[in-house]
Amino acid sequence: MESNENNPSGGSAGDIDFGFRKVSEIDHTSMVRDVFSSVAGRYDLMNDLMSGGLHRLWKAALLDRLNPRADDLLLDVAGGTGDIADGFLKRGGRAALICDINTDMLSAGSDRSLDRGAVQGPSRVCGDAAALPVPDAVADSCTIVFGLRNVTRRQQALTEMRRVLKPGGHFICMEFSPAVLPQLKPLYDAYSFRVLPWLGERIAGDGDSYGYLAESIRRFPDPETLSTEMADAGFGNINITPLTGGIVWQHSGWRI
């Protein structure tokens, strides 16, 4: 699940989208943190319910593309409860580090690992995507999955994710997109604005947060614009791939 901004580098107060509202940069960060603190305990269950399990197939497709090797280190930004990092390790990656700004989400992921009896798993650190607490050029791969819409300073975050990659390192962003096939749009809009908040209220006790989800998707850049932002951040060999009729898009790029 997991706003974007019209001015991706930050800019003056009051110019950042929080769903359909304009808020200040400081308020945006605080409000997004509140959203995920509210839903952390039911986050994984809601992902399954609201996507009908499709999020698992989307994440598997991303891991297929990432193709972890035995000596690879992954940095998963806005990694939440750890689906991508766990999958990376299960597929043979050497190590995975989750960086998320929300301590409640990190705690929920840690609790989930303990419940499953995992002795060794991903490392976790609390930090802002736009100021990653990670040294330069340490990661072989970097991912952000359903998280970039929530980043207050999107362009700075993209630059940071390139910074932490080794030369030749692979970056993948997977995100919900407004670029849905036209024939799907009426049904998709009805589901987004009616069913998602209803599910959120009944399962997570918070319909407003899932209303924000639907709104933030509509404020996110189209795939071509995001590709341009990645290029501006210094990524090369950029490739974009739609999934499930354009509901989700993968953006792949490399530190060159």
Secondary structure, 3 states (H helix, E strand, C coil): CCCCECCCCCCCCCCEEECCEEECHHHHHHHHHHHHHHHHHHHHHHHHHHHCCHHHHHHHHHHHHHCCCCCCEEEEECCCCCHHHHHHHHCCCCEEEEEECCHHHHHHHHHHHHHCCCCCCCEEEECECCECCCCCCCEEEEEEECCHHHCCCHHHHHHHHHHHEEEEEEEEEEEECCCCCHHHHHHHHHHHHHHHHHHHHHHHCCHHHHHHHHHHHHHCCCHHHHHHHHHHCCEEEEEEEEECCCCEEEEEEEEC
